[in-house]
Amino acid sequence: MNWNHLKALQFSDLPLDKEDRAILEELAVRLKDNYPYYAQEYAGQMIKPPHALAQAAHWMTSFVNPNNHALDGGRATSALELEVIEQLGTMVGYTPCLGHLTSGGTMANLEALWVGRQSIPKTTVLASSASHYTHSRMSEVLGMPFKEIPTDAEGRMDVEALEQLLAASEVPPIVVVTLGTTGLGKVDPLADVVALKEKYSFRIHVDAAYGGYFKLSQLPEETQQHFEAMPHADSIVIDPHKHGLQPYGCGSILLKNPAEGRFYKHDSPYTYFTSGELHLGEITLECSRPGTAAAALWATMKKFPLEKDGRFAKRLQESLLAAKGLHKRALEQGFWSLDPELDICIFSSKGTSSTEISIQNRAFFERKANEGIHLALLKVQREQWPWDLQWDSEELVVVRSVLMKPEHNDPAFWARLLD
């Protein structure tokens, strides 16, 4: 749906008076002040248009306005949420699985760290310097010590540095492993981290908010092995509102050990008086949660089951091919380009100094925006960039493209983007 369609909507089935319709007309005009997230030309941030079915299911359910905090507030949508969580758990290798939907990855990661702290009092959070900033922030919120692990030359967690911290830890820490970093789109070496459990005691939390669905994809063995190691993690976060075709906000937290539901126990009889069974509201830190998210995700997964060779997996494969294709085309046209691991392609103009190149890349970004092609900029450190240049600034500004749409797997689009 484009923004002109918004204005064309009549909402004929809703009891809207003349004043309501005038306000909606004004809103439709205001909503034009956005980037064209739905279009092939948008390849900037991690924003993927929700599927029309998800939008329709979300809108339909909004008229019921269910609250999945308790069965009283969302009987049907609570059942739908349990179904989608079971399917997400099966996808990552959790059988059985305890979990629920959240407003997004930030809340899901907060819960994962909170459960980890409940499991191991006085624990410390260890995460790579490329992990999402939410981990250091949520550690602070929870009053947990946080230590940063450096990355290797490829932008992945340095396992040797991690082992040094594990060897020095008196209390088993929580190790955050990211499958799909938000900057370079890299996959931390989860299989190597799991192997360290033979020598050390620690908890593993996998932040797969961005990359989790690539568990269904055909990846090179050196990357696939880390997705195959997901069942060994204690908790996993996946955001269906990224690659899962959902409207915002729809995140999820999955726990390998259902017994950890005991940490959420509380006494609120006025909320749960209709049932003696465990409710979703009793295994969440969030209270009110929209049942619309569960309905939209359930409907989408009915159409696109989480199957290795299914239609949904093939859509993801298009994004992987798009990143590889753009990378190859960039090299052919004289750019520097980092070999993409998932569907984020990083490239740069060539030059002699970091300052000069950064200026060139900013100018390229602005020129493309004026042409209607929307990208993003990323600041990288010296150790993250493999090519020789004069570093006369602390960081190098490069171009970042997020190729989340199947339509991005188009040589004609790559040519327009790089021209």
TIKE-644288 format. One record per residue (C-alpha): z, x, y; residue number from 1. Coordinates in nm, 3 decimals, always signed. Layout:
<pts>
+---------+---------+---------+------+
:       w :       u :       v : zapa :
+---------+---------+---------+------+
:       Z :       X :       Y :  NUM :
...
+---------+---------+---------+------+
</pts>
This chain:
<pts>
+---------+---------+---------+------+
:       w :       u :       v : zapa :
+---------+---------+---------+------+
:  +0.000 :  +0.000 :  +0.000 :    1 :
:  -0.085 :  +0.139 :  +0.344 :    2 :
:  +0.084 :  +0.055 :  +0.671 :    3 :
:  -0.183 :  -0.194 :  +0.780 :    4 :
:  -0.098 :  -0.400 :  +0.474 :    5 :
:  +0.259 :  -0.431 :  +0.595 :    6 :
:  +0.145 :  -0.618 :  +0.903 :    7 :
:  -0.081 :  -0.840 :  +0.695 :    8 :
:  +0.204 :  -0.966 :  +0.476 :    9 :
:  +0.284 :  -1.333 :  +0.548 :   10 :
:  +0.604 :  -1.372 :  +0.342 :   11 :
:  +0.488 :  -1.729 :  +0.294 :   12 :
:  +0.746 :  -1.811 :  +0.028 :   13 :
:  +1.044 :  -1.708 :  +0.243 :   14 :
:  +1.231 :  -1.945 :  +0.480 :   15 :
:  +1.138 :  -1.747 :  +0.791 :   16 :
:  +1.125 :  -1.912 :  +1.131 :   17 :
:  +0.901 :  -1.816 :  +1.423 :   18 :
:  +1.152 :  -1.565 :  +1.557 :   19 :
:  +1.185 :  -1.399 :  +1.213 :   20 :
:  +0.810 :  -1.360 :  +1.183 :   21 :
:  +0.783 :  -1.208 :  +1.528 :   22 :
:  +1.049 :  -0.953 :  +1.436 :   23 :
:  +0.864 :  -0.864 :  +1.116 :   24 :
:  +0.542 :  -0.821 :  +1.315 :   25 :
:  +0.724 :  -0.578 :  +1.541 :   26 :
:  +0.873 :  -0.398 :  +1.240 :   27 :
:  +0.528 :  -0.357 :  +1.086 :   28 :
:  +0.413 :  -0.184 :  +1.404 :   29 :
:  +0.722 :  +0.040 :  +1.409 :   30 :
:  +0.669 :  +0.139 :  +1.046 :   31 :
:  +0.332 :  +0.289 :  +1.132 :   32 :
:  +0.524 :  +0.581 :  +1.281 :   33 :
:  +0.536 :  +0.763 :  +0.947 :   34 :
:  +0.343 :  +1.017 :  +0.750 :   35 :
:  +0.096 :  +0.867 :  +0.499 :   36 :
:  +0.316 :  +0.933 :  +0.198 :   37 :
:  +0.095 :  +0.718 :  -0.028 :   38 :
:  -0.224 :  +0.913 :  +0.051 :   39 :
:  -0.383 :  +1.205 :  -0.128 :   40 :
:  -0.365 :  +1.396 :  +0.201 :   41 :
:  +0.015 :  +1.400 :  +0.194 :   42 :
:  +0.137 :  +1.700 :  -0.006 :   43 :
:  +0.437 :  +1.803 :  +0.203 :   44 :
:  +0.783 :  +1.700 :  +0.086 :   45 :
:  +0.901 :  +1.564 :  -0.250 :   46 :
:  +0.801 :  +1.208 :  -0.173 :   47 :
:  +0.608 :  +1.024 :  -0.441 :   48 :
:  +0.493 :  +0.665 :  -0.380 :   49 :
:  +0.670 :  +0.416 :  -0.608 :   50 :
:  +0.450 :  +0.232 :  -0.851 :   51 :
:  +0.348 :  -0.120 :  -0.744 :   52 :
:  +0.525 :  -0.262 :  -1.051 :   53 :
:  +0.849 :  -0.089 :  -0.950 :   54 :
:  +0.817 :  -0.226 :  -0.597 :   55 :
:  +0.752 :  -0.579 :  -0.726 :   56 :
:  +1.046 :  -0.569 :  -0.970 :   57 :
:  +1.272 :  -0.427 :  -0.699 :   58 :
:  +1.167 :  -0.700 :  -0.455 :   59 :
:  +1.200 :  -0.977 :  -0.715 :   60 :
:  +1.550 :  -0.868 :  -0.812 :   61 :
:  +1.660 :  -0.838 :  -0.450 :   62 :
:  +1.667 :  -1.218 :  -0.429 :   63 :
:  +1.941 :  -1.220 :  -0.692 :   64 :
:  +2.113 :  -0.933 :  -0.504 :   65 :
:  +2.306 :  -0.805 :  -0.809 :   66 :
:  +2.583 :  -0.548 :  -0.786 :   67 :
:  +2.603 :  -0.328 :  -1.097 :   68 :
:  +2.958 :  -0.223 :  -1.027 :   69 :
:  +3.079 :  -0.498 :  -1.259 :   70 :
:  +2.944 :  -0.756 :  -1.501 :   71 :
:  +3.051 :  -1.034 :  -1.265 :   72 :
:  +2.810 :  -0.900 :  -1.006 :   73 :
:  +2.514 :  -0.800 :  -1.221 :   74 :
:  +2.506 :  -0.930 :  -1.577 :   75 :
:  +2.132 :  -0.899 :  -1.637 :   76 :
:  +2.079 :  -0.578 :  -1.442 :   77 :
:  +2.381 :  -0.410 :  -1.603 :   78 :
:  +2.216 :  -0.466 :  -1.941 :   79 :
:  +1.888 :  -0.327 :  -1.803 :   80 :
:  +2.070 :  -0.021 :  -1.671 :   81 :
:  +2.223 :  +0.052 :  -2.011 :   82 :
:  +1.874 :  +0.035 :  -2.163 :   83 :
:  +1.714 :  +0.278 :  -1.919 :   84 :
:  +2.004 :  +0.522 :  -1.946 :   85 :
:  +1.969 :  +0.520 :  -2.325 :   86 :
:  +1.597 :  +0.599 :  -2.289 :   87 :
:  +1.659 :  +0.878 :  -2.039 :   88 :
:  +1.923 :  +1.018 :  -2.274 :   89 :
:  +1.681 :  +1.009 :  -2.564 :   90 :
:  +1.420 :  +1.190 :  -2.354 :   91 :
:  +1.654 :  +1.484 :  -2.283 :   92 :
:  +1.801 :  +1.488 :  -2.635 :   93 :
:  +2.134 :  +1.309 :  -2.581 :   94 :
:  +2.215 :  +1.072 :  -2.866 :   95 :
:  +2.448 :  +0.903 :  -2.787 :   96 :
:  +2.450 :  +0.927 :  -2.409 :   97 :
:  +2.694 :  +0.813 :  -2.143 :   98 :
:  +2.558 :  +0.770 :  -1.794 :   99 :
:  +2.448 :  +0.547 :  -1.512 :  100 :
:  +2.217 :  +0.524 :  -1.215 :  101 :
:  +2.320 :  +0.657 :  -0.874 :  102 :
:  +2.192 :  +0.646 :  -0.520 :  103 :
:  +2.029 :  +0.985 :  -0.576 :  104 :
:  +2.074 :  +1.343 :  -0.689 :  105 :
:  +2.348 :  +1.429 :  -0.440 :  106 :
:  +2.583 :  +1.163 :  -0.575 :  107 :
:  +2.483 :  +1.239 :  -0.934 :  108 :
:  +2.556 :  +1.611 :  -0.890 :  109 :
:  +2.888 :  +1.528 :  -0.725 :  110 :
:  +2.987 :  +1.323 :  -1.030 :  111 :
:  +2.875 :  +1.596 :  -1.270 :  112 :
:  +3.088 :  +1.855 :  -1.092 :  113 :
:  +3.379 :  +1.610 :  -1.074 :  114 :
:  +3.363 :  +1.543 :  -1.448 :  115 :
:  +3.346 :  +1.918 :  -1.504 :  116 :
:  +3.658 :  +1.968 :  -1.295 :  117 :
:  +3.837 :  +1.692 :  -1.486 :  118 :
:  +3.740 :  +1.864 :  -1.811 :  119 :
:  +3.839 :  +2.213 :  -1.693 :  120 :
:  +4.103 :  +2.209 :  -1.419 :  121 :
:  +4.086 :  +2.503 :  -1.174 :  122 :
:  +3.727 :  +2.577 :  -1.276 :  123 :
:  +3.470 :  +2.745 :  -1.052 :  124 :
:  +3.111 :  +2.637 :  -0.986 :  125 :
:  +2.841 :  +2.903 :  -1.039 :  126 :
:  +2.489 :  +2.828 :  -0.912 :  127 :
:  +2.190 :  +3.039 :  -0.813 :  128 :
:  +2.097 :  +3.110 :  -0.454 :  129 :
:  +1.787 :  +2.895 :  -0.511 :  130 :
:  +1.985 :  +2.591 :  -0.625 :  131 :
:  +2.005 :  +2.287 :  -0.402 :  132 :
:  +2.261 :  +2.316 :  -0.122 :  133 :
:  +2.428 :  +2.002 :  -0.253 :  134 :
:  +2.618 :  +2.210 :  -0.510 :  135 :
:  +2.799 :  +2.429 :  -0.260 :  136 :
:  +2.858 :  +2.128 :  -0.036 :  137 :
:  +2.991 :  +1.905 :  -0.316 :  138 :
:  +3.206 :  +2.191 :  -0.447 :  139 :
:  +3.365 :  +2.204 :  -0.104 :  140 :
:  +3.416 :  +1.828 :  -0.102 :  141 :
:  +3.587 :  +1.851 :  -0.443 :  142 :
:  +3.795 :  +2.153 :  -0.342 :  143 :
:  +3.634 :  +2.371 :  -0.609 :  144 :
:  +3.557 :  +2.742 :  -0.566 :  145 :
:  +3.184 :  +2.813 :  -0.549 :  146 :
:  +3.007 :  +3.140 :  -0.627 :  147 :
:  +2.640 :  +3.211 :  -0.572 :  148 :
:  +2.430 :  +3.389 :  -0.834 :  149 :
:  +2.131 :  +3.591 :  -0.708 :  150 :
:  +1.782 :  +3.514 :  -0.830 :  151 :
:  +1.538 :  +3.749 :  -0.997 :  152 :
:  +1.202 :  +3.849 :  -0.848 :  153 :
:  +1.050 :  +3.519 :  -0.971 :  154 :
:  +1.307 :  +3.304 :  -0.792 :  155 :
:  +1.499 :  +3.208 :  -1.107 :  156 :
:  +1.868 :  +3.256 :  -1.180 :  157 :
:  +1.948 :  +3.621 :  -1.264 :  158 :
:  +2.106 :  +3.594 :  -1.609 :  159 :
:  +2.248 :  +3.947 :  -1.598 :  160 :
:  +2.430 :  +3.867 :  -1.275 :  161 :
:  +2.555 :  +3.543 :  -1.431 :  162 :
:  +2.691 :  +3.731 :  -1.732 :  163 :
:  +2.888 :  +3.964 :  -1.507 :  164 :
:  +3.057 :  +3.664 :  -1.347 :  165 :
:  +3.122 :  +3.502 :  -1.685 :  166 :
:  +3.282 :  +3.821 :  -1.816 :  167 :
:  +3.515 :  +3.830 :  -1.516 :  168 :
:  +3.610 :  +3.460 :  -1.529 :  169 :
:  +3.966 :  +3.375 :  -1.633 :  170 :
:  +3.895 :  +3.000 :  -1.643 :  171 :
:  +3.571 :  +2.870 :  -1.799 :  172 :
:  +3.335 :  +2.795 :  -1.508 :  173 :
:  +3.068 :  +2.532 :  -1.456 :  174 :
:  +2.723 :  +2.693 :  -1.455 :  175 :
:  +2.461 :  +2.492 :  -1.267 :  176 :
:  +2.112 :  +2.549 :  -1.408 :  177 :
:  +1.821 :  +2.412 :  -1.205 :  178 :
:  +1.505 :  +2.290 :  -1.378 :  179 :
:  +1.272 :  +2.267 :  -1.081 :  180 :
:  +1.408 :  +2.433 :  -0.767 :  181 :
:  +1.320 :  +2.247 :  -0.451 :  182 :
:  +1.180 :  +2.553 :  -0.275 :  183 :
:  +0.954 :  +2.742 :  -0.514 :  184 :
:  +0.960 :  +2.487 :  -0.796 :  185 :
:  +1.099 :  +2.739 :  -1.044 :  186 :
:  +1.277 :  +2.673 :  -1.375 :  187 :
:  +1.605 :  +2.855 :  -1.435 :  188 :
:  +1.630 :  +3.020 :  -1.781 :  189 :
:  +1.840 :  +2.750 :  -1.948 :  190 :
:  +1.773 :  +2.880 :  -2.301 :  191 :
:  +1.909 :  +3.222 :  -2.200 :  192 :
:  +2.214 :  +3.064 :  -2.039 :  193 :
:  +2.281 :  +2.860 :  -2.355 :  194 :
:  +2.264 :  +3.183 :  -2.559 :  195 :
:  +2.551 :  +3.324 :  -2.352 :  196 :
:  +2.781 :  +3.057 :  -2.497 :  197 :
:  +2.798 :  +3.269 :  -2.810 :  198 :
:  +3.002 :  +3.521 :  -2.609 :  199 :
:  +3.163 :  +3.320 :  -2.329 :  200 :
:  +3.326 :  +2.984 :  -2.273 :  201 :
:  +3.177 :  +2.775 :  -1.992 :  202 :
:  +3.031 :  +2.435 :  -1.911 :  203 :
:  +2.660 :  +2.382 :  -1.837 :  204 :
:  +2.535 :  +2.133 :  -1.583 :  205 :
:  +2.158 :  +2.094 :  -1.552 :  206 :
:  +2.025 :  +1.986 :  -1.215 :  207 :
:  +1.688 :  +1.842 :  -1.318 :  208 :
:  +1.673 :  +1.599 :  -1.027 :  209 :
:  +1.322 :  +1.715 :  -0.951 :  210 :
:  +1.191 :  +1.859 :  -1.276 :  211 :
:  +1.362 :  +1.657 :  -1.550 :  212 :
:  +1.065 :  +1.440 :  -1.643 :  213 :
:  +0.857 :  +1.751 :  -1.720 :  214 :
:  +1.044 :  +1.753 :  -2.050 :  215 :
:  +0.754 :  +1.527 :  -2.158 :  216 :
:  +0.482 :  +1.766 :  -2.040 :  217 :
:  +0.277 :  +2.037 :  -2.203 :  218 :
:  +0.416 :  +2.353 :  -2.046 :  219 :
:  +0.372 :  +2.720 :  -2.133 :  220 :
:  +0.616 :  +2.829 :  -2.403 :  221 :
:  +0.810 :  +3.054 :  -2.165 :  222 :
:  +0.891 :  +2.744 :  -1.955 :  223 :
:  +0.898 :  +2.480 :  -2.229 :  224 :
:  +1.182 :  +2.657 :  -2.412 :  225 :
:  +1.416 :  +2.589 :  -2.122 :  226 :
:  +1.339 :  +2.217 :  -2.122 :  227 :
:  +1.386 :  +2.211 :  -2.500 :  228 :
:  +1.737 :  +2.356 :  -2.445 :  229 :
:  +1.847 :  +2.052 :  -2.242 :  230 :
:  +2.046 :  +1.893 :  -2.529 :  231 :
:  +2.285 :  +2.190 :  -2.512 :  232 :
:  +2.392 :  +2.106 :  -2.157 :  233 :
:  +2.712 :  +1.909 :  -2.094 :  234 :
:  +2.561 :  +1.702 :  -1.813 :  235 :
:  +2.216 :  +1.642 :  -1.666 :  236 :
:  +2.096 :  +1.489 :  -1.341 :  237 :
:  +1.746 :  +1.335 :  -1.307 :  238 :
:  +1.607 :  +1.147 :  -1.007 :  239 :
:  +1.373 :  +0.861 :  -1.104 :  240 :
:  +1.288 :  +0.824 :  -0.733 :  241 :
:  +1.109 :  +1.159 :  -0.749 :  242 :
:  +0.869 :  +1.176 :  -1.045 :  243 :
:  +0.986 :  +0.849 :  -1.200 :  244 :
:  +0.776 :  +0.626 :  -0.970 :  245 :
:  +1.081 :  +0.450 :  -0.819 :  246 :
:  +1.172 :  +0.342 :  -0.467 :  247 :
:  +1.463 :  +0.520 :  -0.302 :  248 :
:  +1.741 :  +0.543 :  -0.402 :  249 :
:  +1.746 :  +0.588 :  -0.775 :  250 :
:  +1.914 :  +0.889 :  -0.930 :  251 :
:  +2.092 :  +0.924 :  -1.262 :  252 :
:  +2.368 :  +1.121 :  -1.428 :  253 :
:  +2.374 :  +1.173 :  -1.806 :  254 :
:  +2.679 :  +1.300 :  -1.996 :  255 :
:  +2.647 :  +1.445 :  -2.344 :  256 :
:  +3.001 :  +1.355 :  -2.450 :  257 :
:  +3.074 :  +0.981 :  -2.417 :  258 :
:  +3.447 :  +1.056 :  -2.445 :  259 :
:  +3.431 :  +1.192 :  -2.090 :  260 :
:  +3.420 :  +0.832 :  -1.975 :  261 :
:  +3.800 :  +0.849 :  -1.993 :  262 :
:  +3.806 :  +1.042 :  -1.666 :  263 :
:  +3.685 :  +0.736 :  -1.478 :  264 :
:  +3.963 :  +0.509 :  -1.603 :  265 :
:  +4.123 :  +0.294 :  -1.334 :  266 :
:  +4.302 :  -0.038 :  -1.304 :  267 :
:  +4.113 :  -0.306 :  -1.115 :  268 :
:  +4.163 :  -0.635 :  -1.302 :  269 :
:  +4.013 :  -0.849 :  -1.025 :  270 :
:  +3.682 :  -0.666 :  -1.074 :  271 :
:  +3.654 :  -0.675 :  -1.452 :  272 :
:  +3.825 :  -0.992 :  -1.563 :  273 :
:  +3.521 :  -1.136 :  -1.746 :  274 :
:  +3.500 :  -0.876 :  -2.023 :  275 :
:  +3.717 :  -0.645 :  -2.226 :  276 :
:  +3.434 :  -0.398 :  -2.290 :  277 :
:  +3.362 :  -0.077 :  -2.096 :  278 :
:  +3.155 :  -0.155 :  -1.787 :  279 :
:  +2.921 :  +0.061 :  -1.586 :  280 :
:  +3.164 :  +0.016 :  -1.299 :  281 :
:  +3.428 :  +0.194 :  -1.505 :  282 :
:  +3.219 :  +0.508 :  -1.550 :  283 :
:  +3.104 :  +0.565 :  -1.193 :  284 :
:  +3.254 :  +0.711 :  -0.878 :  285 :
:  +3.036 :  +0.482 :  -0.667 :  286 :
:  +3.157 :  +0.125 :  -0.647 :  287 :
:  +2.887 :  -0.113 :  -0.524 :  288 :
:  +2.550 :  -0.015 :  -0.673 :  289 :
:  +2.229 :  -0.218 :  -0.643 :  290 :
:  +2.106 :  -0.377 :  -0.962 :  291 :
:  +1.758 :  -0.372 :  -0.808 :  292 :
:  +1.724 :  -0.003 :  -0.898 :  293 :
:  +1.792 :  -0.076 :  -1.266 :  294 :
:  +1.542 :  -0.362 :  -1.272 :  295 :
:  +1.267 :  -0.158 :  -1.108 :  296 :
:  +1.319 :  +0.138 :  -1.340 :  297 :
:  +1.333 :  -0.085 :  -1.648 :  298 :
:  +1.005 :  -0.255 :  -1.554 :  299 :
:  +0.832 :  +0.077 :  -1.489 :  300 :
:  +0.949 :  +0.222 :  -1.820 :  301 :
:  +0.821 :  -0.085 :  -2.003 :  302 :
:  +0.475 :  -0.004 :  -1.867 :  303 :
:  +0.513 :  +0.375 :  -1.891 :  304 :
:  +0.741 :  +0.461 :  -2.188 :  305 :
:  +0.894 :  +0.808 :  -2.190 :  306 :
:  +0.666 :  +0.940 :  -2.462 :  307 :
:  +0.544 :  +1.296 :  -2.505 :  308 :
:  +0.176 :  +1.199 :  -2.508 :  309 :
:  +0.205 :  +0.869 :  -2.327 :  310 :
:  +0.048 :  +0.747 :  -2.004 :  311 :
:  +0.344 :  +0.859 :  -1.796 :  312 :
:  +0.337 :  +1.210 :  -1.941 :  313 :
:  -0.037 :  +1.232 :  -1.870 :  314 :
:  +0.028 :  +1.146 :  -1.504 :  315 :
:  +0.274 :  +1.434 :  -1.487 :  316 :
:  +0.019 :  +1.663 :  -1.650 :  317 :
:  -0.225 :  +1.585 :  -1.369 :  318 :
:  +0.028 :  +1.722 :  -1.119 :  319 :
:  +0.070 :  +2.043 :  -1.319 :  320 :
:  -0.307 :  +2.087 :  -1.334 :  321 :
:  -0.332 :  +2.020 :  -0.962 :  322 :
:  -0.087 :  +2.300 :  -0.880 :  323 :
:  -0.267 :  +2.545 :  -1.107 :  324 :
:  -0.601 :  +2.443 :  -0.966 :  325 :
:  -0.495 :  +2.483 :  -0.604 :  326 :
:  -0.335 :  +2.818 :  -0.688 :  327 :
:  -0.657 :  +2.949 :  -0.842 :  328 :
:  -0.867 :  +2.818 :  -0.554 :  329 :
:  -0.631 :  +2.980 :  -0.300 :  330 :
:  -0.668 :  +3.319 :  -0.467 :  331 :
:  -1.046 :  +3.281 :  -0.473 :  332 :
:  -1.049 :  +3.206 :  -0.101 :  333 :
:  -0.847 :  +3.511 :  -0.009 :  334 :
:  -0.495 :  +3.371 :  +0.018 :  335 :
:  -0.184 :  +3.506 :  -0.145 :  336 :
:  -0.049 :  +3.248 :  -0.390 :  337 :
:  +0.249 :  +3.242 :  -0.626 :  338 :
:  +0.170 :  +3.125 :  -0.978 :  339 :
:  +0.321 :  +2.773 :  -0.994 :  340 :
:  +0.559 :  +2.689 :  -1.277 :  341 :
:  +0.565 :  +2.314 :  -1.213 :  342 :
:  +0.372 :  +2.121 :  -0.946 :  343 :
:  +0.470 :  +2.311 :  -0.631 :  344 :
:  +0.214 :  +2.561 :  -0.506 :  345 :
:  +0.318 :  +2.828 :  -0.253 :  346 :
:  +0.046 :  +3.019 :  -0.069 :  347 :
:  +0.002 :  +3.230 :  +0.243 :  348 :
:  -0.252 :  +3.390 :  +0.469 :  349 :
:  -0.281 :  +3.766 :  +0.426 :  350 :
:  -0.175 :  +4.015 :  +0.692 :  351 :
:  +0.018 :  +4.333 :  +0.764 :  352 :
:  +0.357 :  +4.217 :  +0.892 :  353 :
:  +0.593 :  +3.929 :  +0.817 :  354 :
:  +0.591 :  +3.821 :  +1.182 :  355 :
:  +0.211 :  +3.818 :  +1.204 :  356 :
:  +0.169 :  +3.633 :  +0.875 :  357 :
:  +0.435 :  +3.375 :  +0.966 :  358 :
:  +0.250 :  +3.298 :  +1.289 :  359 :
:  -0.076 :  +3.259 :  +1.096 :  360 :
:  +0.084 :  +3.026 :  +0.842 :  361 :
:  +0.243 :  +2.810 :  +1.113 :  362 :
:  -0.096 :  +2.782 :  +1.284 :  363 :
:  -0.260 :  +2.685 :  +0.951 :  364 :
:  +0.008 :  +2.420 :  +0.895 :  365 :
:  -0.048 :  +2.271 :  +1.242 :  366 :
:  -0.427 :  +2.277 :  +1.205 :  367 :
:  -0.413 :  +2.096 :  +0.873 :  368 :
:  -0.176 :  +1.835 :  +1.018 :  369 :
:  -0.425 :  +1.770 :  +1.298 :  370 :
:  -0.691 :  +1.723 :  +1.029 :  371 :
:  -0.472 :  +1.466 :  +0.854 :  372 :
:  -0.358 :  +1.690 :  +0.567 :  373 :
:  +0.020 :  +1.717 :  +0.561 :  374 :
:  +0.189 :  +2.019 :  +0.401 :  375 :
:  +0.525 :  +2.193 :  +0.445 :  376 :
:  +0.652 :  +2.535 :  +0.544 :  377 :
:  +0.898 :  +2.746 :  +0.348 :  378 :
:  +1.097 :  +3.056 :  +0.443 :  379 :
:  +1.109 :  +3.321 :  +0.169 :  380 :
:  +1.305 :  +3.645 :  +0.143 :  381 :
:  +1.161 :  +3.989 :  +0.083 :  382 :
:  +1.269 :  +3.993 :  -0.283 :  383 :
:  +1.080 :  +3.666 :  -0.345 :  384 :
:  +0.742 :  +3.794 :  -0.224 :  385 :
:  +0.554 :  +4.035 :  -0.457 :  386 :
:  +0.292 :  +4.164 :  -0.210 :  387 :
:  +0.327 :  +4.468 :  +0.016 :  388 :
:  +0.367 :  +4.406 :  +0.386 :  389 :
:  +0.571 :  +4.528 :  +0.680 :  390 :
:  +0.895 :  +4.329 :  +0.697 :  391 :
:  +0.967 :  +4.320 :  +1.070 :  392 :
:  +1.157 :  +3.991 :  +1.039 :  393 :
:  +1.426 :  +3.870 :  +0.799 :  394 :
:  +1.207 :  +3.597 :  +0.648 :  395 :
:  +0.844 :  +3.519 :  +0.583 :  396 :
:  +0.714 :  +3.170 :  +0.659 :  397 :
:  +0.467 :  +3.052 :  +0.391 :  398 :
:  +0.289 :  +2.724 :  +0.313 :  399 :
:  +0.436 :  +2.492 :  +0.051 :  400 :
:  +0.243 :  +2.211 :  -0.114 :  401 :
:  +0.403 :  +1.954 :  -0.344 :  402 :
:  +0.135 :  +1.801 :  -0.565 :  403 :
:  +0.320 :  +1.501 :  -0.709 :  404 :
:  +0.031 :  +1.256 :  -0.722 :  405 :
:  -0.237 :  +1.247 :  -0.996 :  406 :
:  -0.490 :  +1.223 :  -0.711 :  407 :
:  -0.400 :  +1.579 :  -0.612 :  408 :
:  -0.585 :  +1.709 :  -0.920 :  409 :
:  -0.913 :  +1.706 :  -0.729 :  410 :
:  -1.119 :  +2.019 :  -0.650 :  411 :
:  -1.266 :  +1.848 :  -0.344 :  412 :
:  -0.914 :  +1.796 :  -0.208 :  413 :
:  -0.822 :  +2.160 :  -0.273 :  414 :
:  -1.130 :  +2.268 :  -0.080 :  415 :
:  -1.036 :  +2.048 :  +0.217 :  416 :
:  -0.678 :  +2.167 :  +0.206 :  417 :
:  -0.767 :  +2.539 :  +0.209 :  418 :
:  -1.065 :  +2.527 :  +0.443 :  419 :
+---------+---------+---------+------+
</pts>
